Amino acid sequence: MPGKRGAMAVLLLCQVGTMTVWFSSASVVALVKQSQALTPLQAALLTSSVQIGFVLGTLTSALLQLADRLDPKRLFMSCALTAAAATAVLALLEPVSPLVFALRLLTGACMAGVYPVGMRLAATWARGDLGLLVGFLVGALTLGSASPHALAAWVQADWRVVYGVAAACAALSALGIRWFTVGPNHARAASVHFGQMLEAWRRPALRLANLGYLGHMWELYAMWAWLAVFLTASFEAVGMTNAKHFAALLTFAAIAAGAPGAWLGGVLADRYGRTALTTGAMAISAGCALLMGWMFAAPPWLVAVVAVVWGVSVIADSAQFSASIAELSEPQNVGTMLTAQTCAGFSLTLVSIHLVPELVAWAGWTVAFGVLALGPMAGCVAMLRLRQRPEALRMAGGRR
């Protein structure tokens, strides 16, 4: 399918399909609990093992500059197929056997060849609209991450179906990426320079953009991982019938609402500047996190409103951190810089994902979500500092 629009349509569909395997385990926790007990550690590991694998995969990819040296389409295809196979096997195993966590680790490592590589592929078509293109891609990631929650809401009896459907989507996406056409901005690195990824920290502008991203990531994946648990407990506390079903649906709605948020964020960032958009979005998401902690057992309609607003704002800025890195990096190193960024961000999510249940047990949801709000608050400071630097004029067509 030739041309920019056709290429981006293929990429978005493949990104949505492949990302369904990422959060498939998080979405089936409630279903698994219907048949056997899960400890808080086991529930957290179903999600965080993917994060650990992703960190290891991105670290390896950044050190070897795989995203800039290899054929990105083949890298995407091979990683998506491997992730599909690993997820399919989960349907044949006991839900929390040691092999399950190993397969989730492998799936996460494969995502290092899908998510940042997808952004690299989108950047090859950018012509003053990088924020929008990457926003579309992050929106696709959001829909892919949310879709298992929608499936879990309707498949009440069998968590294996969730894994099976996710695996099939990833396999089809691996085949579909063959129809993507790489854009004219593609440039390959000629050789490996092991210290290249350190430029992400050495250069002040890149460092500030990455610090903003870290503040964003501290909140994002912990919110995605634990929102369904919070909503289920909150709805059950007010005596709602079918609390788990409605919690799963609302979790899907809140996360999926981030997709149009990411697309709108791309439009606004390209028009008004990346630092302005990211600062505003993080300020809203931090406020929602603080508010949500006080809404346990509140009227469900009110909880739903805040959850959806949180879902929109928490992802509206996500693509713009990646777009900032792409614009501030040298063309032949864009893939490595994006991979290094995601490696650092997902490393941090390992802390916040595991910290939330500990904080809930110790002091309740108010403190847990309040601690999550600290991330975007710090991110606002970093992006406002980046706004004052001359390098910021390189972003979004000279708009800070």
C-alpha positions as CSV (number, residue, x, y, z in Angstrom):
1,M,0.0,0.0,0.0
2,P,2.0,3.0,-1.2
3,G,2.1,6.5,0.1
4,K,2.1,8.1,3.5
5,R,-1.5,7.6,4.4
6,G,-1.5,4.0,3.4
7,A,1.8,3.3,5.2
8,M,0.6,4.9,8.4
9,A,-2.7,3.0,8.2
10,V,-0.8,-0.3,8.0
11,L,1.5,0.7,10.8
12,L,-1.3,1.7,13.1
13,L,-3.3,-1.5,12.6
14,C,-0.2,-3.6,13.2
15,Q,0.7,-1.6,16.3
16,V,-2.8,-2.1,17.7
17,G,-2.7,-5.8,17.0
18,T,0.7,-6.4,18.5
19,M,0.2,-4.4,21.6
20,T,-2.7,-6.5,22.7
21,V,-0.2,-9.1,24.1
22,W,1.3,-6.4,26.4
23,F,-1.5,-6.0,28.9
24,S,-3.2,-9.4,28.3
25,S,-2.1,-10.7,31.7
26,A,-3.1,-7.5,33.6
27,S,-6.6,-7.8,32.1
28,V,-7.1,-11.4,33.2
29,V,-6.1,-11.0,36.8
30,A,-9.8,-10.7,37.9
31,L,-10.7,-13.8,35.8
32,V,-7.9,-15.9,37.2
33,K,-8.9,-14.9,40.8
34,Q,-12.3,-16.6,40.1
35,S,-10.6,-20.0,40.1
36,Q,-7.6,-19.6,42.3
37,A,-6.0,-17.3,44.9
38,L,-3.3,-14.8,43.7
39,T,-0.9,-13.1,46.1
40,P,-0.3,-9.4,45.5
41,L,3.2,-10.2,44.3
42,Q,1.9,-12.8,41.7
43,A,-0.6,-10.3,40.4
44,A,2.0,-7.6,40.1
45,L,4.5,-9.9,38.4
46,L,2.0,-10.8,35.6
47,T,2.4,-7.1,34.5
48,S,5.9,-6.2,35.7
49,S,7.6,-9.2,34.2
50,V,6.6,-7.8,30.8
51,Q,8.1,-4.5,31.9
52,I,11.3,-6.2,33.0
53,G,11.6,-8.0,29.6
54,F,11.0,-4.7,27.8
55,V,13.7,-3.0,29.8
56,L,16.2,-5.8,29.0
57,G,15.2,-5.8,25.3
58,T,15.4,-2.0,24.9
59,L,18.8,-1.9,26.8
60,T,20.2,-4.6,24.4
61,S,18.7,-2.8,21.4
62,A,20.1,0.6,22.4
63,L,23.6,-0.7,23.1
64,L,23.7,-2.5,19.7
65,Q,21.7,0.2,17.9
66,L,19.5,-2.4,16.4
67,A,16.7,0.0,15.6
68,D,19.1,2.1,13.4
69,R,21.2,-0.7,11.9
70,L,18.7,-3.5,11.1
71,D,15.8,-3.5,8.6
72,P,13.0,-2.1,10.9
73,K,10.2,-4.0,9.2
74,R,11.9,-7.4,9.6
75,L,12.8,-6.5,13.2
76,F,9.1,-5.6,13.9
77,M,7.9,-8.8,12.2
78,S,10.2,-11.2,14.0
79,C,9.5,-9.7,17.4
80,A,5.8,-9.7,16.9
81,L,5.7,-13.3,15.8
82,T,7.8,-14.4,18.8
83,A,5.5,-12.4,21.2
84,A,2.5,-14.0,19.6
85,A,3.9,-17.5,20.1
86,A,4.8,-16.8,23.7
87,T,1.3,-15.5,24.5
88,A,-0.4,-18.4,22.8
89,V,1.5,-20.9,25.0
90,L,0.1,-19.0,28.1
91,A,-3.3,-20.4,27.3
92,L,-2.0,-24.0,27.9
93,L,-0.3,-23.3,31.2
94,E,-1.4,-22.8,34.8
95,P,-1.9,-19.0,35.1
96,V,0.9,-18.3,37.6
97,S,3.5,-21.1,37.0
98,P,7.1,-20.0,36.8
99,L,7.1,-20.6,33.0
100,V,4.3,-18.0,32.7
101,F,6.5,-15.3,34.1
102,A,9.3,-16.4,31.9
103,L,7.1,-16.1,28.8
104,R,5.8,-12.7,29.9
105,L,9.5,-11.7,30.2
106,L,10.1,-12.9,26.7
107,T,7.1,-11.0,25.4
108,G,8.3,-7.8,27.0
109,A,11.7,-8.2,25.4
110,C,10.0,-8.7,22.0
111,M,8.1,-5.5,22.5
112,A,11.4,-3.6,22.3
113,G,11.4,-4.5,18.6
114,V,7.8,-3.3,18.2
115,Y,7.0,-0.1,20.1
116,P,10.2,2.1,19.6
117,V,10.7,0.6,16.1
118,G,7.1,1.6,15.3
119,M,7.9,5.2,16.3
120,R,11.1,5.0,14.2
121,L,9.0,3.9,11.2
122,A,6.5,6.6,11.7
123,A,9.2,9.2,11.9
124,T,10.4,8.3,8.3
125,W,7.2,9.9,7.0
126,A,7.3,13.1,9.1
127,R,7.0,16.5,7.3
128,G,6.3,19.0,10.1
129,D,3.7,16.7,11.6
130,L,5.8,14.4,13.7
131,G,3.7,15.0,16.8
132,L,0.6,13.9,15.0
133,L,2.2,10.9,13.5
134,V,3.6,9.6,16.7
135,G,0.4,10.6,18.5
136,F,-1.5,8.3,16.1
137,L,1.0,5.6,17.0
138,V,0.7,6.1,20.8
139,G,-3.1,6.1,20.3
140,A,-2.8,2.8,18.6
141,L,-0.6,1.5,21.5
142,T,-3.3,2.7,23.9
143,L,-6.1,1.0,22.1
144,G,-4.0,-2.2,21.9
145,S,-3.3,-2.0,25.6
146,A,-7.0,-1.3,26.5
147,S,-8.5,-4.0,24.3
148,P,-7.8,-7.0,26.6
149,H,-9.9,-5.2,29.3
150,A,-12.9,-5.0,26.9
151,L,-12.5,-8.7,26.1
152,A,-12.1,-9.6,29.7
153,A,-15.4,-7.8,30.5
154,W,-17.3,-10.1,28.2
155,V,-15.4,-13.3,28.6
156,Q,-16.3,-13.8,32.2
157,A,-15.4,-17.5,32.5
158,D,-12.2,-18.3,30.6
159,W,-9.0,-16.2,30.8
160,R,-7.5,-18.5,28.2
161,V,-9.6,-16.8,25.5
162,V,-8.0,-13.5,26.3
163,Y,-4.5,-14.9,25.7
164,G,-5.6,-16.7,22.5
165,V,-7.2,-13.7,20.9
166,A,-4.2,-11.5,21.9
167,A,-1.8,-14.0,20.3
168,A,-3.8,-14.2,17.1
169,C,-3.9,-10.4,16.8
170,A,-0.1,-10.2,17.2
171,A,0.5,-12.9,14.7
172,L,-1.7,-11.2,12.1
173,S,0.1,-7.9,12.7
174,A,3.5,-9.5,12.2
175,L,2.3,-10.6,8.7
176,G,0.7,-7.2,8.0
177,I,3.8,-5.1,8.6
178,R,5.1,-6.5,5.3
179,W,2.8,-4.0,3.5
180,F,4.3,-1.0,5.3
181,T,6.3,1.3,3.0
182,V,9.3,3.0,4.7
183,G,9.3,6.8,4.2
184,P,12.0,9.0,2.7
185,N,13.5,10.1,6.1
186,H,14.9,6.7,6.9
187,A,18.7,6.7,7.6
188,R,20.7,3.8,8.9
189,A,23.7,3.9,11.3
190,A,26.8,2.4,9.6
191,S,28.3,0.7,12.7
192,V,27.9,0.1,16.4
193,H,29.0,2.8,18.8
194,F,28.4,1.4,22.3
195,G,28.5,4.8,24.0
196,Q,25.9,6.4,21.7
197,M,22.9,5.8,24.0
198,L,24.7,7.9,26.7
199,E,24.1,11.0,24.5
200,A,20.5,10.8,25.8
201,W,21.9,12.0,29.2
202,R,25.0,14.0,28.2
203,R,23.1,16.5,26.1
204,P,21.1,18.9,28.3
205,A,18.1,19.2,26.0
206,L,17.8,15.5,25.5
207,R,18.3,15.0,29.3
208,L,15.4,17.4,30.1
209,A,13.1,15.8,27.6
210,N,13.9,12.4,29.1
211,L,13.4,13.6,32.6
212,G,9.9,14.9,31.6
213,Y,9.3,11.4,30.1
214,L,10.3,9.7,33.3
215,G,7.9,11.8,35.3
216,H,5.1,10.8,32.8
217,M,6.0,7.1,33.0
218,W,6.1,7.0,36.8
219,E,2.4,7.6,36.7
220,L,1.2,6.0,33.4
221,Y,1.8,2.3,33.7
222,A,1.0,2.1,37.4
223,M,-2.3,3.8,36.6
224,W,-3.0,1.3,33.8
225,A,-2.0,-1.7,35.9
226,W,-4.0,-0.9,39.0
227,L,-7.0,1.1,37.8
228,A,-9.2,-2.0,37.3
229,V,-8.3,-3.2,40.8
230,F,-9.2,0.2,42.3
231,L,-12.5,0.4,40.4
232,T,-13.5,-3.1,41.3
233,A,-12.9,-2.5,45.0
234,S,-14.6,0.9,44.9
235,F,-17.7,-0.5,43.1
236,E,-17.9,-3.4,45.5
237,A,-17.7,-1.1,48.5
238,V,-20.9,0.7,47.4
239,G,-22.7,-2.6,46.7
240,M,-22.8,-2.4,42.9
241,T,-23.9,-5.7,41.3
242,N,-21.5,-7.1,38.7
243,A,-18.8,-4.8,40.0
244,K,-16.0,-6.6,38.2
245,H,-17.8,-6.5,34.9
246,F,-18.4,-2.7,35.1
247,A,-14.9,-2.1,36.4
248,A,-13.4,-3.9,33.4
249,L,-15.6,-1.9,31.0
250,L,-14.7,1.4,32.7
251,T,-11.0,0.5,32.7
252,F,-11.2,-0.2,29.0
253,A,-13.1,3.1,28.5
254,A,-10.6,5.1,30.6
255,I,-7.5,3.6,28.9
256,A,-9.0,3.7,25.4
257,A,-10.0,7.4,25.9
258,G,-6.3,8.0,25.8
259,A,-6.2,7.2,22.1
260,P,-8.1,10.3,20.9
261,G,-6.2,12.2,23.7
262,A,-2.9,11.2,22.1
263,W,-4.1,12.2,18.6
264,L,-5.4,15.6,19.9
265,G,-2.2,16.1,21.8
266,G,-0.2,15.6,18.6
267,V,-2.3,18.2,16.7
268,L,-1.9,20.7,19.6
269,A,1.8,20.1,20.1
270,D,2.6,20.5,16.4
271,R,0.6,23.8,16.5
272,Y,1.5,25.3,19.9
273,G,4.7,23.5,20.9
274,R,5.7,20.3,22.7
275,T,6.7,21.8,26.0
276,A,3.4,23.6,26.3
277,L,1.4,20.5,25.6
278,T,3.3,18.2,27.8
279,T,3.3,20.6,30.8
280,G,-0.5,21.1,30.5
281,A,-1.3,17.4,30.1
282,M,0.9,16.4,33.1
283,A,-0.7,19.1,35.3
284,I,-4.1,17.7,34.5
285,S,-3.1,14.1,35.0
286,A,-1.4,14.9,38.3
287,G,-4.6,16.6,39.5
288,C,-6.7,13.6,38.5
289,A,-4.4,11.2,40.3
290,L,-4.6,13.3,43.5
291,L,-8.4,13.5,43.2
292,M,-9.0,9.8,42.4
293,G,-7.3,8.7,45.6
294,W,-10.1,10.4,47.5
295,M,-12.9,8.9,45.4
296,F,-12.8,5.4,46.8
297,A,-16.5,4.3,47.3
298,A,-17.7,7.5,45.8
299,P,-20.7,7.5,43.4
300,P,-19.8,5.3,40.4
301,W,-20.7,7.9,37.8
302,L,-18.4,10.5,39.5
303,V,-15.6,8.0,39.6
304,A,-16.1,7.2,36.0
305,V,-15.8,10.9,34.9
306,V,-12.5,11.3,36.8
307,A,-11.2,8.0,35.4
308,V,-11.9,9.0,31.8
309,V,-10.4,12.4,32.2
310,W,-7.4,10.8,33.8
311,G,-7.1,8.3,31.0
312,V,-7.2,11.1,28.4
313,S,-4.7,13.4,30.1
314,V,-2.2,10.7,31.2
315,I,-1.5,9.7,27.6
316,A,-2.1,13.0,25.7
317,D,1.6,14.0,26.2
318,S,3.2,10.5,25.8
319,A,3.9,10.8,22.1
320,Q,5.3,14.3,22.4
321,F,8.3,13.1,24.5
322,S,9.2,10.7,21.8
323,A,8.7,13.4,19.1
324,S,10.9,15.7,21.1
325,I,13.7,13.2,21.2
326,A,13.4,12.5,17.5
327,E,13.6,16.2,16.7
328,L,16.5,16.8,19.1
329,S,18.6,13.8,17.9
330,E,20.7,13.3,14.8
331,P,18.8,11.5,12.0
332,Q,21.0,8.4,12.0
333,N,20.6,7.9,15.8
334,V,16.8,8.5,16.2
335,G,16.0,4.8,16.7
336,T,18.7,4.4,19.4
337,M,17.7,7.6,21.2
338,L,14.0,6.5,21.2
339,T,15.0,3.1,22.5
340,A,17.2,4.5,25.2
341,Q,14.3,6.7,26.3
342,T,11.8,3.9,26.5
343,C,14.4,1.7,28.3
344,A,14.8,4.4,31.1
345,G,11.0,5.0,31.3
346,F,10.0,1.4,31.6
347,S,12.7,0.7,34.1
348,L,11.0,3.3,36.3
349,T,7.6,1.7,35.9
350,L,8.9,-1.4,37.6
351,V,9.2,0.6,40.8
352,S,5.8,2.4,40.6
353,I,3.9,-0.7,39.6
354,H,5.2,-2.7,42.6
355,L,5.0,0.3,44.9
356,V,1.2,0.9,44.5
357,P,-0.1,-2.2,46.2
358,E,2.4,-1.8,49.0
359,L,1.2,1.8,49.6
360,V,-2.5,0.7,49.4
361,A,-1.9,-1.9,52.0
362,W,0.0,0.6,54.2
363,A,-2.0,3.8,53.8
364,G,-4.8,3.3,51.3
365,W,-5.5,4.5,47.7
366,T,-5.3,8.2,48.6
367,V,-1.6,7.9,49.5
368,A,-0.9,5.5,46.6
369,F,-2.3,7.7,43.9
370,G,-0.9,10.8,45.6
371,V,2.6,9.3,45.2
372,L,1.9,8.6,41.5
373,A,1.1,12.3,41.1
374,L,4.6,13.3,42.1
375,G,5.9,12.0,38.7
376,P,4.0,14.3,36.4
377,M,4.6,17.2,38.8
378,A,8.4,16.7,38.4
379,G,7.9,16.2,34.7
380,C,6.3,19.7,34.4
381,V,9.4,21.2,36.0
382,A,11.7,19.5,33.5
383,M,9.7,20.5,30.4
384,L,9.4,24.1,31.6
385,R,13.2,24.2,31.9
386,L,13.5,22.7,28.4
387,R,11.2,25.4,27.1
388,Q,13.8,28.0,28.1
389,R,16.7,26.4,26.1
390,P,17.5,27.4,22.5
391,E,17.4,23.8,21.4
392,A,13.6,23.8,22.0
393,L,13.2,25.9,18.9
394,R,14.1,22.7,16.9
395,M,10.9,21.1,18.0
396,A,7.5,21.3,16.3
397,G,8.7,23.7,13.6
398,G,10.2,26.3,16.0
399,R,7.4,26.3,18.5
400,R,8.4,25.5,22.0
